[in-house]
Amino acid sequence: MGAGKTCIGRKLAERLDLPFMDADTQIAEAAGCSISEIFERHGEAAFRDGERRVILRLLGEPVHVMAIGGGAFMDPETRALILEKALSVWLRADIELLLSRVLRRNTRPLLETGDPREILEKLMEERYPVYAEANVIVDSLNAPPEVTVAKTYEVLAAYIKDNPQESRKAS
């Protein structure tokens, strides 16, 4: 959270002339309530179950750019589906950048239970080794989004050039 998945994803989709889909938006629409309400009413396990089903459905759609929540890639089943059917991009960010972004909003259910820095540090420790399994890693920068979009585009193009068998996922 706070790495820029939605902002960068939307702008990358525009650059690639592809549709953009935000898994969290799709989950909230399917549930008829916000992500925070899903967590509050049903808990994280129910949210992750719905998230997995929505991502599986979206992976069956024609080629598009999709932003997924940080916990989705942690689920081994969801991660395997993503790696099999899509090109995955991890927008890596350091703690200071994440904090500067997530503290601007109060829509982060995982940060409502304690000190945001401690929670983010713990999540980074747990998640970053798994996120490193993504096909492509791009550092999210404290710069205009277009800078990160351009870098993501370049890294993806190089990855596809070096891994032509993967181009089927991007065409």
MOQUICOR-V307457 format. One record per residue. N is the residue number from 1. SS is DSSP state (h for helix, s for strand, l for the rest). PSI is psi in radians with two decimals (999 if undefined). OMEGA is omega in radians with two decimals (none if undefined). Layout:
n=N ss=SS psi=PSI omega=OMEGA
n=N ss=SS psi=PSI omega=OMEGA
This chain:
n=1 ss=l psi=2.33 omega=3.14
n=2 ss=l psi=-0.06 omega=-3.12
n=3 ss=l psi=-0.35 omega=3.12
n=4 ss=l psi=0.37 omega=-3.07
n=5 ss=h psi=-0.84 omega=-3.08
n=6 ss=h psi=-0.85 omega=-3.12
n=7 ss=h psi=-0.90 omega=-3.11
n=8 ss=h psi=-0.72 omega=3.12
n=9 ss=h psi=-0.79 omega=-3.13
n=10 ss=h psi=-0.77 omega=-3.12
n=11 ss=h psi=-0.60 omega=3.08
n=12 ss=h psi=-0.72 omega=3.09
n=13 ss=h psi=-0.76 omega=3.09
n=14 ss=h psi=-0.80 omega=-3.12
n=15 ss=h psi=-0.62 omega=-3.13
n=16 ss=h psi=-0.06 omega=-3.08
n=17 ss=l psi=0.84 omega=3.13
n=18 ss=l psi=2.73 omega=3.03
n=19 ss=s psi=2.70 omega=3.05
n=20 ss=s psi=2.39 omega=3.07
n=21 ss=s psi=2.35 omega=3.08
n=22 ss=s psi=2.01 omega=-3.08
n=23 ss=h psi=-0.70 omega=-3.14
n=24 ss=h psi=-0.71 omega=3.10
n=25 ss=h psi=-0.76 omega=3.13
n=26 ss=h psi=-0.67 omega=3.12
n=27 ss=h psi=-0.80 omega=-3.14
n=28 ss=h psi=-0.73 omega=3.11
n=29 ss=h psi=-0.76 omega=-3.14
n=30 ss=h psi=-0.64 omega=-3.10
n=31 ss=h psi=-0.33 omega=-3.10
n=32 ss=l psi=0.37 omega=3.09
n=33 ss=l psi=2.98 omega=-3.09
n=34 ss=l psi=2.88 omega=3.09
n=35 ss=h psi=-0.77 omega=3.12
n=36 ss=h psi=-0.72 omega=3.13
n=37 ss=h psi=-0.64 omega=3.10
n=38 ss=h psi=-0.83 omega=3.12
n=39 ss=h psi=-0.80 omega=-3.07
n=40 ss=h psi=-0.80 omega=-3.06
n=41 ss=h psi=-0.66 omega=-2.95
n=42 ss=h psi=-0.24 omega=3.12
n=43 ss=h psi=2.93 omega=-3.08
n=44 ss=h psi=-0.65 omega=-3.11
n=45 ss=h psi=-0.74 omega=3.11
n=46 ss=h psi=-0.69 omega=3.10
n=47 ss=h psi=-0.82 omega=-3.11
n=48 ss=h psi=-0.62 omega=3.09
n=49 ss=h psi=-0.82 omega=3.10
n=50 ss=h psi=-0.68 omega=3.12
n=51 ss=h psi=-0.82 omega=3.14
n=52 ss=h psi=-0.77 omega=-3.12
n=53 ss=h psi=-0.72 omega=3.13
n=54 ss=h psi=-0.77 omega=3.14
n=55 ss=h psi=-0.72 omega=3.09
n=56 ss=h psi=-0.77 omega=3.10
n=57 ss=h psi=-0.79 omega=-3.12
n=58 ss=h psi=-0.57 omega=3.10
n=59 ss=h psi=-0.33 omega=3.10
n=60 ss=l psi=-0.13 omega=-3.14
n=61 ss=l psi=2.84 omega=3.03
n=62 ss=l psi=2.83 omega=-3.05
n=63 ss=l psi=2.33 omega=-3.13
n=64 ss=s psi=3.02 omega=3.01
n=65 ss=s psi=2.27 omega=-3.10
n=66 ss=s psi=2.33 omega=2.99
n=67 ss=s psi=2.27 omega=3.08
n=68 ss=l psi=2.64 omega=3.12
n=69 ss=l psi=2.72 omega=-3.07
n=70 ss=l psi=-0.55 omega=-3.12
n=71 ss=l psi=-0.33 omega=-3.07
n=72 ss=h psi=-0.74 omega=-3.09
n=73 ss=h psi=-0.28 omega=3.10
n=74 ss=h psi=-0.43 omega=3.13
n=75 ss=l psi=2.08 omega=-3.06
n=76 ss=h psi=-0.67 omega=-3.14
n=77 ss=h psi=-0.81 omega=3.13
n=78 ss=h psi=-0.77 omega=3.13
n=79 ss=h psi=-0.77 omega=3.13
n=80 ss=h psi=-0.72 omega=3.11
n=81 ss=h psi=-0.76 omega=-3.14
n=82 ss=h psi=-0.82 omega=-3.10
n=83 ss=h psi=-0.51 omega=3.12
n=84 ss=h psi=-0.70 omega=-2.95
n=85 ss=h psi=-0.12 omega=-3.02
n=86 ss=l psi=2.94 omega=2.93
n=87 ss=l psi=2.16 omega=-3.10
n=88 ss=l psi=2.47 omega=3.12
n=89 ss=s psi=2.21 omega=3.03
n=90 ss=s psi=2.07 omega=3.01
n=91 ss=s psi=1.67 omega=-3.07
n=92 ss=s psi=2.42 omega=3.13
n=93 ss=l psi=2.63 omega=3.11
n=94 ss=l psi=2.95 omega=-3.03
n=95 ss=h psi=-0.69 omega=-3.10
n=96 ss=h psi=-0.72 omega=3.11
n=97 ss=h psi=-0.78 omega=3.13
n=98 ss=h psi=-0.82 omega=3.14
n=99 ss=h psi=-0.76 omega=-3.11
n=100 ss=h psi=-0.52 omega=-3.13
n=101 ss=h psi=-0.78 omega=-3.03
n=102 ss=h psi=-0.43 omega=-3.13
n=103 ss=l psi=-0.15 omega=3.10
n=104 ss=l psi=-0.31 omega=-3.08
n=105 ss=l psi=2.74 omega=3.08
n=106 ss=l psi=0.64 omega=-3.10
n=107 ss=l psi=0.49 omega=-3.09
n=108 ss=l psi=1.62 omega=-3.06
n=109 ss=h psi=-0.63 omega=-3.11
n=110 ss=h psi=-0.27 omega=-3.12
n=111 ss=h psi=0.04 omega=-3.07
n=112 ss=l psi=-0.05 omega=-3.01
n=113 ss=l psi=0.23 omega=3.14
n=114 ss=l psi=-2.79 omega=-3.13
n=115 ss=l psi=2.08 omega=-3.08
n=116 ss=h psi=-0.69 omega=3.13
n=117 ss=h psi=-0.84 omega=-3.13
n=118 ss=h psi=-0.73 omega=-3.14
n=119 ss=h psi=-0.81 omega=3.13
n=120 ss=h psi=-0.73 omega=3.12
n=121 ss=h psi=-0.72 omega=3.12
n=122 ss=h psi=-0.77 omega=3.11
n=123 ss=h psi=-0.73 omega=3.13
n=124 ss=h psi=-0.76 omega=3.14
n=125 ss=h psi=-0.73 omega=-3.13
n=126 ss=h psi=-0.73 omega=-2.93
n=127 ss=h psi=-0.61 omega=-3.02
n=128 ss=h psi=-0.67 omega=3.08
n=129 ss=h psi=-0.58 omega=3.11
n=130 ss=h psi=-0.74 omega=3.11
n=131 ss=h psi=-0.49 omega=-3.13
n=132 ss=l psi=-0.19 omega=3.07
n=133 ss=l psi=-0.15 omega=3.13
n=134 ss=l psi=2.65 omega=3.12
n=135 ss=l psi=-0.66 omega=-3.03
n=136 ss=s psi=2.44 omega=3.09
n=137 ss=s psi=2.24 omega=3.13
n=138 ss=s psi=2.31 omega=3.10
n=139 ss=s psi=2.19 omega=3.04
n=140 ss=l psi=2.25 omega=-3.00
n=141 ss=l psi=2.69 omega=3.02
n=142 ss=l psi=1.25 omega=-3.06
n=143 ss=l psi=3.00 omega=3.06
n=144 ss=l psi=2.51 omega=-3.09
n=145 ss=h psi=-0.56 omega=-3.11
n=146 ss=h psi=-0.50 omega=3.12
n=147 ss=h psi=-0.81 omega=3.12
n=148 ss=h psi=-0.63 omega=3.09
n=149 ss=h psi=-0.81 omega=-3.14
n=150 ss=h psi=-0.74 omega=3.12
n=151 ss=h psi=-0.74 omega=3.12
n=152 ss=h psi=-0.78 omega=3.11
n=153 ss=h psi=-0.83 omega=-3.14
n=154 ss=h psi=-0.80 omega=-3.10
n=155 ss=h psi=-0.71 omega=3.09
n=156 ss=h psi=-0.78 omega=3.14
n=157 ss=h psi=-0.76 omega=3.12
n=158 ss=h psi=-0.71 omega=3.12
n=159 ss=h psi=-0.81 omega=-3.13
n=160 ss=h psi=-0.68 omega=3.11
n=161 ss=h psi=-0.73 omega=-3.11
n=162 ss=h psi=-0.28 omega=-3.10
n=163 ss=l psi=1.18 omega=-3.02
n=164 ss=h psi=-0.46 omega=3.11
n=165 ss=h psi=-0.39 omega=3.14
n=166 ss=h psi=-0.23 omega=-3.07
n=167 ss=h psi=-0.42 omega=3.11
n=168 ss=h psi=-0.49 omega=3.12
n=169 ss=h psi=-0.35 omega=-3.07
n=170 ss=h psi=0.19 omega=-3.12
n=171 ss=l psi=999 omega=none
